[in-house]
Structure formats: structure tokens, C-alpha cells
Amino acid sequence: MKTISKRTRNSDFSRIERFSAALKHAKFDACLVENPLDLLYFTGLKLSAGRLIVHATGAHLFVDGRYLQMASDKSTIQVSLD
């Protein structure tokens, strides 16, 4: 039986890195991610609201007050209050 390991913060960060590289390759400046499922995919955080801006040199997550402490503690990217 194959076991599935839990995702790590590093895998979430590498997803952002890969997406960031794809944006740069496609000559896009940035991408705004707001869908909760996409936020989960890129950050590993279950958020009902938030904004993730991914650009060629990294990413920045904006959340409301409900998620600020949790996101700051668990995220590998910069988090700010929206």
C-alpha cells in the first residue's frame, strides 16, 4: 500500500516558485490569486478570504484579521493585513 505524506511548507513554497518562474517565462508581471482552493494549493493554508500576489521575484499574502496570526506563524511567504 502506497502512503501519501503530508505536504510540507517547502512544497507549498516550491509551488509558488514554479508558478513565479512560469509567470516570468510568459512575460507576466504578476498574478492575483483569490480563490480559496487556489490559496490552499499555493500556501497550504485553509483561508475563506485572502489575496496572494505572485510575481517574478516571489509572493506576498494578504489576509484579514481573522487569519493574520495563523498565516504569519505557518506561512513561508510574507504575510500582511489586508
Buried (B, 14 or more C-beta within 10 A) or exposed (E): EEEEEEEEEEEBBEBBEEBBEEBEEEEEEEBEBEEBEEBBBBBBBEBEEBBBBBBBEEBBBBBBEEBBEBBBEBBBBEBEEE
